[in-house]
């Protein structure tokens, strides 16, 4: 079974990759980063465990692979 991340852990790793916190509404955190002239907006659910499908959606929004996220310890 793949390792599940918490919302807080995803947030910390995205900050290390250059994302910035923009706002939070309820349990959802909004982060942004400009990559190659394009602004990436990522919405992270701040749950204890983020489901695998939700993690894949976050990675797609961020424009990164799981390996890049894993390497941003």
PQR file of N, CA, C, O and H, with PARSE charges and radii, in Angstrom:
ATOM      1  N   UNK A   1       0.848  -1.185   0.000 -0.4000 1.5000
ATOM      2  CA  UNK A   1       0.000   0.000   0.000 -0.0000 2.0000
ATOM      3  C   UNK A   1       0.892   1.247   0.000  0.5500 1.7000
ATOM      4  O   UNK A   1       1.845   1.314   0.776 -0.5500 1.4000
ATOM      5  N   UNK A   2       0.602   2.229  -0.851 -0.4000 1.5000
ATOM      6  CA  UNK A   2       1.420   3.434  -0.907 -0.0000 2.0000
ATOM      7  C   UNK A   2       1.306   4.256   0.370  0.5500 1.7000
ATOM      8  O   UNK A   2       0.294   4.212   1.069 -0.5500 1.4000
ATOM      9  H   UNK A   2      -0.172   2.174  -1.481  0.4000 1.0000
ATOM     10  N   UNK A   3       2.374   5.013   0.660 -0.4000 1.5000
ATOM     11  CA  UNK A   3       2.394   5.869   1.838 -0.0000 2.0000
ATOM     12  C   UNK A   3       1.379   6.997   1.669  0.5500 1.7000
ATOM     13  O   UNK A   3       1.334   7.651   0.627 -0.5500 1.4000
ATOM     14  H   UNK A   3       3.196   5.049   0.092  0.4000 1.0000
ATOM     15  N   UNK A   4       0.575   7.214   2.688 -0.4000 1.5000
ATOM     16  CA  UNK A   4      -0.386   8.313   2.680 -0.0000 2.0000
ATOM     17  C   UNK A   4       0.212   9.506   3.421  0.5500 1.7000
ATOM     18  O   UNK A   4       0.880   9.336   4.442 -0.5500 1.4000
ATOM     19  H   UNK A   4       0.612   6.682   3.534  0.4000 1.0000
ATOM     20  N   UNK A   5      -0.023  10.686   2.917 -0.4000 1.5000
ATOM     21  CA  UNK A   5       0.474  11.915   3.522 -0.0000 2.0000
ATOM     22  C   UNK A   5      -0.660  12.636   4.232  0.5500 1.7000
ATOM     23  O   UNK A   5      -1.827  12.498   3.864 -0.5500 1.4000
ATOM     24  H   UNK A   5      -0.565  10.824   2.089  0.4000 1.0000
ATOM     25  N   UNK A   6      -0.303  13.408   5.256 -0.4000 1.5000
ATOM     26  CA  UNK A   6      -1.284  14.300   5.871 -0.0000 2.0000
ATOM     27  C   UNK A   6      -1.276  15.610   5.085  0.5500 1.7000
ATOM     28  O   UNK A   6      -0.332  15.888   4.345 -0.5500 1.4000
ATOM     29  H   UNK A   6       0.645  13.521   5.554  0.4000 1.0000
ATOM     30  N   UNK A   7      -2.312  16.402   5.245 -0.4000 1.5000
ATOM     31  CA  UNK A   7      -2.359  17.696   4.579 -0.0000 2.0000
ATOM     32  C   UNK A   7      -1.201  18.584   5.012  0.5500 1.7000
ATOM     33  O   UNK A   7      -0.628  19.305   4.195 -0.5500 1.4000
ATOM     34  H   UNK A   7      -3.079  16.176   5.847  0.4000 1.0000
ATOM     35  N   UNK A   8      -0.854  18.534   6.300 -0.4000 1.5000
ATOM     36  CA  UNK A   8       0.242  19.342   6.838 -0.0000 2.0000
ATOM     37  C   UNK A   8       1.572  18.932   6.214  0.5500 1.7000
ATOM     38  O   UNK A   8       2.401  19.788   5.906 -0.5500 1.4000
ATOM     39  H   UNK A   8      -1.319  17.948   6.963  0.4000 1.0000
ATOM     40  N   UNK A   9       1.780  17.631   6.025 -0.4000 1.5000
ATOM     41  CA  UNK A   9       3.018  17.127   5.426 -0.0000 2.0000
ATOM     42  C   UNK A   9       3.133  17.567   3.960  0.5500 1.7000
ATOM     43  O   UNK A   9       4.214  17.944   3.507 -0.5500 1.4000
ATOM     44  H   UNK A   9       1.106  16.935   6.275  0.4000 1.0000
ATOM     45  N   UNK A  10       2.029  17.516   3.229 -0.4000 1.5000
ATOM     46  CA  UNK A  10       2.030  17.980   1.835 -0.0000 2.0000
ATOM     47  C   UNK A  10       2.350  19.473   1.801  0.5500 1.7000
ATOM     48  O   UNK A  10       3.135  19.921   0.965 -0.5500 1.4000
ATOM     49  H   UNK A  10       1.151  17.209   3.597  0.4000 1.0000
ATOM     50  N   UNK A  11       1.747  20.243   2.705 -0.4000 1.5000
ATOM     51  CA  UNK A  11       2.005  21.688   2.770 -0.0000 2.0000
ATOM     52  C   UNK A  11       3.493  21.962   2.982  0.5500 1.7000
ATOM     53  O   UNK A  11       4.073  22.778   2.267 -0.5500 1.4000
ATOM     54  H   UNK A  11       1.110  19.880   3.384  0.4000 1.0000
ATOM     55  N   UNK A  12       4.116  21.295   3.950 -0.4000 1.5000
ATOM     56  CA  UNK A  12       5.538  21.508   4.244 -0.0000 2.0000
ATOM     57  C   UNK A  12       6.407  21.198   3.033  0.5500 1.7000
ATOM     58  O   UNK A  12       7.344  21.938   2.731 -0.5500 1.4000
ATOM     59  H   UNK A  12       3.644  20.632   4.532  0.4000 1.0000
ATOM     60  N   UNK A  13       6.100  20.108   2.343 -0.4000 1.5000
ATOM     61  CA  UNK A  13       6.907  19.718   1.183 -0.0000 2.0000
ATOM     62  C   UNK A  13       6.726  20.689   0.022  0.5500 1.7000
ATOM     63  O   UNK A  13       7.688  20.993  -0.683 -0.5500 1.4000
ATOM     64  H   UNK A  13       5.339  19.508   2.589  0.4000 1.0000
ATOM     65  N   UNK A  14       5.508  21.179  -0.186 -0.4000 1.5000
ATOM     66  CA  UNK A  14       5.283  22.148  -1.262 -0.0000 2.0000
ATOM     67  C   UNK A  14       5.966  23.483  -0.955  0.5500 1.7000
ATOM     68  O   UNK A  14       6.442  24.154  -1.872 -0.5500 1.4000
ATOM     69  H   UNK A  14       4.726  20.932   0.387  0.4000 1.0000
ATOM     70  N   UNK A  15       6.019  23.874   0.309 -0.4000 1.5000
ATOM     71  CA  UNK A  15       6.744  25.090   0.688 -0.0000 2.0000
ATOM     72  C   UNK A  15       8.220  24.939   0.333  0.5500 1.7000
ATOM     73  O   UNK A  15       8.835  25.880  -0.169 -0.5500 1.4000
ATOM     74  H   UNK A  15       5.633  23.329   1.053  0.4000 1.0000
ATOM     75  N   UNK A  16       8.792  23.769   0.589 -0.4000 1.5000
ATOM     76  CA  UNK A  16      10.196  23.517   0.234 -0.0000 2.0000
ATOM     77  C   UNK A  16      10.415  23.577  -1.274  0.5500 1.7000
ATOM     78  O   UNK A  16      11.528  23.833  -1.734 -0.5500 1.4000
ATOM     79  H   UNK A  16       8.292  23.005   0.997  0.4000 1.0000
ATOM     80  N   UNK A  17       9.354  23.341  -2.043 -0.4000 1.5000
ATOM     81  CA  UNK A  17       9.443  23.395  -3.504 -0.0000 2.0000
ATOM     82  C   UNK A  17       9.106  24.786  -4.057  0.5500 1.7000
ATOM     83  O   UNK A  17       9.041  24.974  -5.272 -0.5500 1.4000
ATOM     84  H   UNK A  17       8.450  23.132  -1.670  0.4000 1.0000
ATOM     85  N   UNK A  18       8.894  25.755  -3.166 -0.4000 1.5000
ATOM     86  CA  UNK A  18       8.683  27.126  -3.613 -0.0000 2.0000
ATOM     87  C   UNK A  18       7.247  27.612  -3.637  0.5500 1.7000
ATOM     88  O   UNK A  18       6.990  28.730  -4.083 -0.5500 1.4000
ATOM     89  H   UNK A  18       8.946  25.603  -2.179  0.4000 1.0000
ATOM     90  N   UNK A  19       6.309  26.810  -3.172 -0.4000 1.5000
ATOM     91  CA  UNK A  19       4.912  27.243  -3.118 -0.0000 2.0000
ATOM     92  C   UNK A  19       4.705  28.145  -1.903  0.5500 1.7000
ATOM     93  O   UNK A  19       5.403  28.017  -0.897 -0.5500 1.4000
ATOM     94  H   UNK A  19       6.519  25.902  -2.809  0.4000 1.0000
ATOM     95  N   UNK A  20       3.745  29.050  -2.007 -0.4000 1.5000
ATOM     96  CA  UNK A  20       3.412  29.965  -0.917 -0.0000 2.0000
ATOM     97  C   UNK A  20       1.943  29.823  -0.548  0.5500 1.7000
ATOM     98  O   UNK A  20       1.085  29.620  -1.406 -0.5500 1.4000
ATOM     99  H   UNK A  20       3.178  29.154  -2.824  0.4000 1.0000
ATOM    100  N   UNK A  21       1.675  29.934   0.749 -0.4000 1.5000
ATOM    101  CA  UNK A  21       0.290  29.880   1.220 -0.0000 2.0000
ATOM    102  C   UNK A  21      -0.407  31.183   0.856  0.5500 1.7000
ATOM    103  O   UNK A  21       0.106  32.271   1.118 -0.5500 1.4000
ATOM    104  H   UNK A  21       2.372  30.099   1.446  0.4000 1.0000
ATOM    105  N   UNK A  22      -1.588  31.057   0.247 -0.4000 1.5000
ATOM    106  CA  UNK A  22      -2.360  32.232  -0.153 -0.0000 2.0000
ATOM    107  C   UNK A  22      -3.513  32.455   0.811  0.5500 1.7000
ATOM    108  O   UNK A  22      -3.696  33.560   1.322 -0.5500 1.4000
ATOM    109  H   UNK A  22      -2.005  30.173   0.034  0.4000 1.0000
ATOM    110  N   UNK A  23      -4.295  31.402   1.063 -0.4000 1.5000
ATOM    111  CA  UNK A  23      -5.441  31.530   1.955 -0.0000 2.0000
ATOM    112  C   UNK A  23      -5.873  30.149   2.426  0.5500 1.7000
ATOM    113  O   UNK A  23      -5.425  29.121   1.917 -0.5500 1.4000
ATOM    114  H   UNK A  23      -4.146  30.505   0.648  0.4000 1.0000
ATOM    115  N   UNK A  24      -6.755  30.164   3.409 -0.4000 1.5000
ATOM    116  CA  UNK A  24      -7.349  28.918   3.880 -0.0000 2.0000
ATOM    117  C   UNK A  24      -8.810  29.183   4.168  0.5500 1.7000
ATOM    118  O   UNK A  24      -9.172  30.188   4.781 -0.5500 1.4000
ATOM    119  H   UNK A  24      -7.118  30.999   3.822  0.4000 1.0000
ATOM    120  N   UNK A  25      -9.651  28.254   3.709 -0.4000 1.5000
ATOM    121  CA  UNK A  25     -11.082  28.365   3.956 -0.0000 2.0000
ATOM    122  C   UNK A  25     -11.538  27.023   4.499  0.5500 1.7000
ATOM    123  O   UNK A  25     -11.543  26.022   3.782 -0.5500 1.4000
ATOM    124  H   UNK A  25      -9.358  27.438   3.211  0.4000 1.0000
ATOM    125  N   UNK A  26     -11.918  27.007   5.756 -0.4000 1.5000
ATOM    126  CA  UNK A  26     -12.289  25.743   6.383 -0.0000 2.0000
ATOM    127  C   UNK A  26     -11.079  24.835   6.472  0.5500 1.7000
ATOM    128  O   UNK A  26     -10.037  25.230   6.995 -0.5500 1.4000
ATOM    129  H   UNK A  26     -11.914  27.820   6.338  0.4000 1.0000
ATOM    130  N   UNK A  27     -11.213  23.621   5.963 -0.4000 1.5000
ATOM    131  CA  UNK A  27     -10.113  22.660   6.034 -0.0000 2.0000
ATOM    132  C   UNK A  27      -9.312  22.593   4.739  0.5500 1.7000
ATOM    133  O   UNK A  27      -8.549  21.648   4.539 -0.5500 1.4000
ATOM    134  H   UNK A  27     -12.059  23.301   5.538  0.4000 1.0000
ATOM    135  N   UNK A  28      -9.470  23.579   3.855 -0.4000 1.5000
ATOM    136  CA  UNK A  28      -8.762  23.560   2.574 -0.0000 2.0000
ATOM    137  C   UNK A  28      -7.800  24.741   2.472  0.5500 1.7000
ATOM    138  O   UNK A  28      -8.182  25.898   2.650 -0.5500 1.4000
ATOM    139  H   UNK A  28     -10.090  24.347   4.018  0.4000 1.0000
ATOM    140  N   UNK A  29      -6.540  24.416   2.180 -0.4000 1.5000
ATOM    141  CA  UNK A  29      -5.472  25.403   2.061 -0.0000 2.0000
ATOM    142  C   UNK A  29      -5.188  25.669   0.592  0.5500 1.7000
ATOM    143  O   UNK A  29      -5.124  24.738  -0.211 -0.5500 1.4000
ATOM    144  H   UNK A  29      -6.229  23.477   2.035  0.4000 1.0000
ATOM    145  N   UNK A  30      -5.018  26.930   0.241 -0.4000 1.5000
ATOM    146  CA  UNK A  30      -4.721  27.322  -1.140 -0.0000 2.0000
ATOM    147  C   UNK A  30      -3.271  27.799  -1.198  0.5500 1.7000
ATOM    148  O   UNK A  30      -2.867  28.672  -0.430 -0.5500 1.4000
ATOM    149  H   UNK A  30      -5.070  27.686   0.893  0.4000 1.0000
ATOM    150  N   UNK A  31      -2.485  27.216  -2.122 -0.4000 1.5000
ATOM    151  CA  UNK A  31      -1.084  27.587  -2.302 -0.0000 2.0000
ATOM    152  C   UNK A  31      -0.831  27.898  -3.770  0.5500 1.7000
ATOM    153  O   UNK A  31      -1.504  27.359  -4.649 -0.5500 1.4000
ATOM    154  H   UNK A  31      -2.813  26.507  -2.746  0.4000 1.0000
ATOM    155  N   UNK A  32       0.151  28.777  -4.039 -0.4000 1.5000
ATOM    156  CA  UNK A  32       0.479  29.112  -5.425 -0.0000 2.0000
ATOM    157  C   UNK A  32       1.990  29.134  -5.634  0.5500 1.7000
ATOM    158  O   UNK A  32       2.769  29.256  -4.688 -0.5500 1.4000
ATOM    159  H   UNK A  32       0.697  29.215  -3.325  0.4000 1.0000
ATOM    160  N   UNK A  33       2.380  29.011  -6.904 -0.4000 1.5000
ATOM    161  CA  UNK A  33       3.775  29.139  -7.337 -0.0000 2.0000
ATOM    162  C   UNK A  33       3.754  29.421  -8.836  0.5500 1.7000
ATOM    163  O   UNK A  33       2.944  28.855  -9.570 -0.5500 1.4000
ATOM    164  H   UNK A  33       1.747  28.912  -7.672  0.4000 1.0000
ATOM    165  N   UNK A  34       4.643  30.295  -9.281 -0.4000 1.5000
ATOM    166  CA  UNK A  34       4.768  30.562 -10.711 -0.0000 2.0000
ATOM    167  C   UNK A  34       5.884  29.686 -11.260  0.5500 1.7000
ATOM    168  O   UNK A  34       7.029  29.770 -10.817 -0.5500 1.4000
ATOM    169  H   UNK A  34       5.301  30.755  -8.685  0.4000 1.0000
ATOM    170  N   UNK A  35       5.535  28.842 -12.234 -0.4000 1.5000
ATOM    171  CA  UNK A  35       6.488  27.931 -12.861 -0.0000 2.0000
ATOM    172  C   UNK A  35       6.476  28.206 -14.358  0.5500 1.7000
ATOM    173  O   UNK A  35       5.434  28.105 -15.005 -0.5500 1.4000
ATOM    174  H   UNK A  35       4.604  28.774 -12.594  0.4000 1.0000
ATOM    175  N   UNK A  36       7.638  28.554 -14.905 -0.4000 1.5000
ATOM    176  CA  UNK A  36       7.780  28.820 -16.339 -0.0000 2.0000
ATOM    177  C   UNK A  36       6.734  29.829 -16.831  0.5500 1.7000
ATOM    178  O   UNK A  36       6.133  29.649 -17.890 -0.5500 1.4000
ATOM    179  H   UNK A  36       8.485  28.636 -14.379  0.4000 1.0000
ATOM    180  N   UNK A  37       6.531  30.884 -16.051 -0.4000 1.5000
ATOM    181  CA  UNK A  37       5.594  31.929 -16.448 -0.0000 2.0000
ATOM    182  C   UNK A  37       4.129  31.607 -16.228  0.5500 1.7000
ATOM    183  O   UNK A  37       3.264  32.434 -16.519 -0.5500 1.4000
ATOM    184  H   UNK A  37       7.019  31.030 -15.191  0.4000 1.0000
ATOM    185  N   UNK A  38       3.835  30.420 -15.720 -0.4000 1.5000
ATOM    186  CA  UNK A  38       2.438  30.036 -15.453 -0.0000 2.0000
ATOM    187  C   UNK A  38       2.223  29.918 -13.953  0.5500 1.7000
ATOM    188  O   UNK A  38       3.037  29.337 -13.236 -0.5500 1.4000
ATOM    189  H   UNK A  38       4.537  29.748 -15.484  0.4000 1.0000
ATOM    190  N   UNK A  39       1.126  30.474 -13.500 -0.4000 1.5000
ATOM    191  CA  UNK A  39       0.796  30.413 -12.081 -0.0000 2.0000
ATOM    192  C   UNK A  39       0.079  29.105 -11.783  0.5500 1.7000
ATOM    193  O   UNK A  39      -0.937  28.787 -12.400 -0.5500 1.4000
ATOM    194  H   UNK A  39       0.465  30.946 -14.083  0.4000 1.0000
ATOM    195  N   UNK A  40       0.615  28.358 -10.840 -0.4000 1.5000
ATOM    196  CA  UNK A  40       0.002  27.099 -10.404 -0.0000 2.0000
ATOM    197  C   UNK A  40      -0.734  27.344  -9.098  0.5500 1.7000
ATOM    198  O   UNK A  40      -0.159  27.888  -8.155 -0.5500 1.4000
ATOM    199  H   UNK A  40       1.440  28.616 -10.339  0.4000 1.0000
ATOM    200  N   UNK A  41      -1.987  26.951  -9.034 -0.4000 1.5000
ATOM    201  CA  UNK A  41      -2.791  27.060  -7.821 -0.0000 2.0000
ATOM    202  C   UNK A  41      -3.107  25.648  -7.360  0.5500 1.7000
ATOM    203  O   UNK A  41      -3.605  24.828  -8.131 -0.5500 1.4000
ATOM    204  H   UNK A  41      -2.454  26.509  -9.800  0.4000 1.0000
ATOM    205  N   UNK A  42      -2.814  25.372  -6.094 -0.4000 1.5000
ATOM    206  CA  UNK A  42      -3.015  24.037  -5.534 -0.0000 2.0000
ATOM    207  C   UNK A  42      -3.930  24.155  -4.318  0.5500 1.7000
ATOM    208  O   UNK A  42      -3.720  25.006  -3.454 -0.5500 1.4000
ATOM    209  H   UNK A  42      -2.409  26.038  -5.467  0.4000 1.0000
ATOM    210  N   UNK A  43      -4.931  23.306  -4.259 -0.4000 1.5000
ATOM    211  CA  UNK A  43      -5.835  23.244  -3.107 -0.0000 2.0000
ATOM    212  C   UNK A  43      -5.522  21.957  -2.350  0.5500 1.7000
ATOM    213  O   UNK A  43      -5.576  20.867  -2.921 -0.5500 1.4000
ATOM    214  H   UNK A  43      -5.102  22.614  -4.960  0.4000 1.0000
ATOM    215  N   UNK A  44      -5.193  22.085  -1.059 -0.4000 1.5000
ATOM    216  CA  UNK A  44      -4.828  20.929  -0.238 -0.0000 2.0000
ATOM    217  C   UNK A  44      -5.854  20.755   0.873  0.5500 1.7000
ATOM    218  O   UNK A  44      -6.086  21.686   1.644 -0.5500 1.4000
ATOM    219  H   UNK A  44      -5.149  22.970  -0.596  0.4000 1.0000
ATOM    220  N   UNK A  45      -6.480  19.569   0.971 -0.4000 1.5000
ATOM    221  CA  UNK A  45      -7.361  19.309   2.112 -0.0000 2.0000
ATOM    222  C   UNK A  45      -6.495  19.025   3.337  0.5500 1.7000
ATOM    223  O   UNK A  45      -5.621  18.160   3.283 -0.5500 1.4000
ATOM    224  H   UNK A  45      -6.291  18.812   0.345  0.4000 1.0000
ATOM    225  N   UNK A  46      -6.720  19.729   4.422 -0.4000 1.5000
ATOM    226  CA  UNK A  46      -5.890  19.578   5.613 -0.0000 2.0000
ATOM    227  C   UNK A  46      -6.443  18.460   6.505  0.5500 1.7000
ATOM    228  O   UNK A  46      -6.886  18.702   7.628 -0.5500 1.4000
ATOM    229  H   UNK A  46      -7.430  20.432   4.466  0.4000 1.0000
ATOM    230  N   UNK A  47      -6.405  17.242   5.981 -0.4000 1.5000
ATOM    231  CA  UNK A  47      -6.885  16.069   6.702 -0.0000 2.0000
ATOM    232  C   UNK A  47      -5.709  15.299   7.283  0.5500 1.7000
ATOM    233  O   UNK A  47      -4.565  15.514   6.883 -0.5500 1.4000
ATOM    234  H   UNK A  47      -6.045  17.045   5.069  0.4000 1.0000
ATOM    235  N   UNK A  48      -5.988  14.397   8.234 -0.4000 1.5000
ATOM    236  CA  UNK A  48      -4.923  13.575   8.820 -0.0000 2.0000
ATOM    237  C   UNK A  48      -4.295  12.677   7.772  0.5500 1.7000
ATOM    238  O   UNK A  48      -3.078  12.491   7.761 -0.5500 1.4000
ATOM    239  H   UNK A  48      -6.917  14.222   8.560  0.4000 1.0000
ATOM    240  N   UNK A  49      -5.105  12.124   6.899 -0.4000 1.5000
ATOM    241  CA  UNK A  49      -4.618  11.309   5.782 -0.0000 2.0000
ATOM    242  C   UNK A  49      -5.340  11.757   4.520  0.5500 1.7000
ATOM    243  O   UNK A  49      -6.570  11.803   4.475 -0.5500 1.4000
ATOM    244  H   UNK A  49      -6.093  12.276   6.908  0.4000 1.0000
ATOM    245  N   UNK A  50      -4.554  12.086   3.493 -0.4000 1.5000
ATOM    246  CA  UNK A  50      -5.120  12.497   2.208 -0.0000 2.0000
ATOM    247  C   UNK A  50      -5.199  11.255   1.329  0.5500 1.7000
ATOM    248  O   UNK A  50      -4.198  10.564   1.140 -0.5500 1.4000
ATOM    249  H   UNK A  50      -3.555  12.048   3.530  0.4000 1.0000
ATOM    250  N   UNK A  51      -6.373  10.969   0.795 -0.4000 1.5000
ATOM    251  CA  UNK A  51      -6.588   9.780  -0.035 -0.0000 2.0000
ATOM    252  C   UNK A  51      -5.674   9.814  -1.263  0.5500 1.7000
ATOM    253  O   UNK A  51      -5.286  10.887  -1.725 -0.5500 1.4000
ATOM    254  H   UNK A  51      -7.186  11.530   0.949  0.4000 1.0000
ATOM    255  N   UNK A  52      -5.337   8.644  -1.783 -0.4000 1.5000
ATOM    256  CA  UNK A  52      -4.418   8.524  -2.911 -0.0000 2.0000
ATOM    257  C   UNK A  52      -4.902   9.299  -4.134  0.5500 1.7000
ATOM    258  O   UNK A  52      -4.111   9.992  -4.775 -0.5500 1.4000
ATOM    259  H   UNK A  52      -5.653   7.773  -1.408  0.4000 1.0000
ATOM    260  N   UNK A  53      -6.181   9.195  -4.466 -0.4000 1.5000
ATOM    261  CA  UNK A  53      -6.727   9.920  -5.613 -0.0000 2.0000
ATOM    262  C   UNK A  53      -6.646  11.428  -5.426  0.5500 1.7000
ATOM    263  O   UNK A  53      -6.394  12.165  -6.379 -0.5500 1.4000
ATOM    264  H   UNK A  53      -6.824   8.632  -3.946  0.4000 1.0000
ATOM    265  N   UNK A  54      -6.861  11.884  -4.198 -0.4000 1.5000
ATOM    266  CA  UNK A  54      -6.760  13.312  -3.890 -0.0000 2.0000
ATOM    267  C   UNK A  54      -5.313  13.773  -3.999  0.5500 1.7000
ATOM    268  O   UNK A  54      -5.043  14.863  -4.502 -0.5500 1.4000
ATOM    269  H   UNK A  54      -7.067  11.286  -3.424  0.4000 1.0000
ATOM    270  N   UNK A  55      -4.379  12.946  -3.530 -0.4000 1.5000
ATOM    271  CA  UNK A  55      -2.954  13.267  -3.649 -0.0000 2.0000
ATOM    272  C   UNK A  55      -2.557  13.401  -5.117  0.5500 1.7000
ATOM    273  O   UNK A  55      -1.815  14.313  -5.480 -0.5500 1.4000
ATOM    274  H   UNK A  55      -4.598  12.060  -3.121  0.4000 1.0000
ATOM    275  N   UNK A  56      -3.044  12.501  -5.952 -0.4000 1.5000
ATOM    276  CA  UNK A  56      -2.745  12.575  -7.387 -0.0000 2.0000
ATOM    277  C   UNK A  56      -3.278  13.872  -7.985  0.5500 1.7000
ATOM    278  O   UNK A  56      -2.630  14.474  -8.842 -0.5500 1.4000
ATOM    279  H   UNK A  56      -3.647  11.759  -5.657  0.4000 1.0000
ATOM    280  N   UNK A  57      -4.448  14.302  -7.539 -0.4000 1.5000
ATOM    281  CA  UNK A  57      -5.027  15.559  -8.014 -0.0000 2.0000
ATOM    282  C   UNK A  57      -4.169  16.749  -7.580  0.5500 1.7000
ATOM    283  O   UNK A  57      -3.941  17.668  -8.367 -0.5500 1.4000
ATOM    284  H   UNK A  57      -4.974  13.813  -6.843  0.4000 1.0000
ATOM    285  N   UNK A  58      -3.695  16.739  -6.341 -0.4000 1.5000
ATOM    286  CA  UNK A  58      -2.824  17.806  -5.835 -0.0000 2.0000
ATOM    287  C   UNK A  58      -1.538  17.860  -6.658  0.5500 1.7000
ATOM    288  O   UNK A  58      -1.079  18.941  -7.026 -0.5500 1.4000
ATOM    289  H   UNK A  58      -3.880  15.993  -5.701  0.4000 1.0000
ATOM    290  N   UNK A  59      -0.956  16.692  -6.945 -0.4000 1.5000
ATOM    291  CA  UNK A  59       0.279  16.633  -7.731 -0.0000 2.0000
ATOM    292  C   UNK A  59       0.053  17.160  -9.146  0.5500 1.7000
ATOM    293  O   UNK A  59       0.903  17.865  -9.690 -0.5500 1.4000
ATOM    294  H   UNK A  59      -1.329  15.814  -6.646  0.4000 1.0000
ATOM    295  N   UNK A  60      -1.080  16.824  -9.735 -0.4000 1.5000
ATOM    296  CA  UNK A  60      -1.413  17.301 -11.083 -0.0000 2.0000
ATOM    297  C   UNK A  60      -1.567  18.830 -11.067  0.5500 1.7000
ATOM    298  O   UNK A  60      -1.067  19.512 -11.961 -0.5500 1.4000
ATOM    299  H   UNK A  60      -1.771  16.252  -9.293  0.4000 1.0000
ATOM    300  N   UNK A  61      -2.252  19.361 -10.060 -0.4000 1.5000
ATOM    301  CA  UNK A  61      -2.412  20.812  -9.931 -0.0000 2.0000
ATOM    302  C   UNK A  61      -1.053  21.504  -9.766  0.5500 1.7000
ATOM    303  O   UNK A  61      -0.828  22.585 -10.311 -0.5500 1.4000
ATOM    304  H   UNK A  61      -2.658  18.807  -9.333  0.4000 1.0000
ATOM    305  N   UNK A  62      -0.152  20.867  -9.007 -0.4000 1.5000
ATOM    306  CA  UNK A  62       1.165  21.452  -8.733 -0.0000 2.0000
ATOM    307  C   UNK A  62       2.120  21.292  -9.909  0.5500 1.7000
ATOM    308  O   UNK A  62       3.111  22.016 -10.006 -0.5500 1.4000
ATOM    309  H   UNK A  62      -0.335  19.989  -8.565  0.4000 1.0000
ATOM    310  N   UNK A  63       1.829  20.352 -10.800 -0.4000 1.5000
ATOM    311  CA  UNK A  63       2.702  20.115 -11.942 -0.0000 2.0000
ATOM    312  C   UNK A  63       3.968  19.376 -11.573  0.5500 1.7000
ATOM    313  O   UNK A  63       5.008  19.564 -12.204 -0.5500 1.4000
ATOM    314  H   UNK A  63       1.024  19.764 -10.721  0.4000 1.0000
ATOM    315  N   UNK A  64       3.886  18.520 -10.535 -0.4000 1.5000
ATOM    316  CA  UNK A  64       5.049  17.755 -10.092 -0.0000 2.0000
ATOM    317  C   UNK A  64       4.692  16.277  -9.996  0.5500 1.7000
ATOM    318  O   UNK A  64       3.518  15.908 -10.017 -0.5500 1.4000
ATOM    319  H   UNK A  64       3.041  18.367 -10.022  0.4000 1.0000
ATOM    320  N   UNK A  65       5.718  15.436  -9.892 -0.4000 1.5000
ATOM    321  CA  UNK A  65       5.499  13.997  -9.739 -0.0000 2.0000
ATOM    322  C   UNK A  65       5.581  13.622  -8.258  0.5500 1.7000
ATOM    323  O   UNK A  65       6.028  14.417  -7.431 -0.5500 1.4000
ATOM    324  H   UNK A  65       6.672  15.735  -9.875  0.4000 1.0000
ATOM    325  N   UNK A  66       5.149  12.415  -7.939 -0.4000 1.5000
ATOM    326  CA  UNK A  66       5.216  11.928  -6.560 -0.0000 2.0000
ATOM    327  C   UNK A  66       6.667  11.827  -6.109  0.5500 1.7000
ATOM    328  O   UNK A  66       6.974  12.050  -4.938 -0.5500 1.4000
ATOM    329  H   UNK A  66       4.786  11.770  -8.611  0.4000 1.0000
ATOM    330  N   UNK A  67       7.566  11.487  -7.046 -0.4000 1.5000
ATOM    331  CA  UNK A  67       8.983  11.375  -6.713 -0.0000 2.0000
ATOM    332  C   UNK A  67       9.549  12.726  -6.280  0.5500 1.7000
ATOM    333  O   UNK A  67      10.356  12.796  -5.353 -0.5500 1.4000
ATOM    334  H   UNK A  67       7.316  11.306  -7.997  0.4000 1.0000
ATOM    335  N   UNK A  68       9.126  13.797  -6.948 -0.4000 1.5000
ATOM    336  CA  UNK A  68       9.576  15.147  -6.575 -0.0000 2.0000
ATOM    337  C   UNK A  68       9.054  15.487  -5.182  0.5500 1.7000
ATOM    338  O   UNK A  68       9.790  16.039  -4.364 -0.5500 1.4000
ATOM    339  H   UNK A  68       8.470  13.741  -7.701  0.4000 1.0000
ATOM    340  N   UNK A  69       7.793  15.164  -4.906 -0.4000 1.5000
ATOM    341  CA  UNK A  69       7.218  15.421  -3.586 -0.0000 2.0000
ATOM    342  C   UNK A  69       7.951  14.607  -2.526  0.5500 1.7000
ATOM    343  O   UNK A  69       8.257  15.122  -1.450 -0.5500 1.4000
ATOM    344  H   UNK A  69       7.195  14.716  -5.571  0.4000 1.0000
ATOM    345  N   UNK A  70       8.236  13.337  -2.820 -0.4000 1.5000
ATOM    346  CA  UNK A  70       8.959  12.483  -1.876 -0.0000 2.0000
ATOM    347  C   UNK A  70      10.352  13.034  -1.582  0.5500 1.7000
ATOM    348  O   UNK A  70      10.833  12.933  -0.453 -0.5500 1.4000
ATOM    349  H   UNK A  70       7.988  12.918  -3.694  0.4000 1.0000
ATOM    350  N   UNK A  71      10.998  13.612  -2.584 -0.4000 1.5000
ATOM    351  CA  UNK A  71      12.350  14.137  -2.426 -0.0000 2.0000
ATOM    352  C   UNK A  71      12.424  15.464  -1.694  0.5500 1.7000
ATOM    353  O   UNK A  71      13.517  15.901  -1.334 -0.5500 1.4000
ATOM    354  H   UNK A  71      10.607  13.694  -3.501  0.4000 1.0000
ATOM    355  N   UNK A  72      11.305  16.109  -1.467 -0.4000 1.5000
ATOM    356  CA  UNK A  72      11.278  17.426  -0.804 -0.0000 2.0000
ATOM    357  C   UNK A  72      11.092  17.276   0.697  0.5500 1.7000
ATOM    358  O   UNK A  72      10.241  17.940   1.289 -0.5500 1.4000
ATOM    359  H   UNK A  72      10.417  15.753  -1.760  0.4000 1.0000
ATOM    360  N   UNK A  73      11.877  16.415   1.309 -0.4000 1.5000
ATOM    361  CA  UNK A  73      11.737  16.156   2.758 -0.0000 2.0000
ATOM    362  C   UNK A  73      12.234  17.307   3.580  0.5500 1.7000
ATOM    363  O   UNK A  73      12.189  17.253   4.809 -0.5500 1.4000
ATOM    364  H   UNK A  73      12.569  15.876   0.828  0.4000 1.0000
TER
END
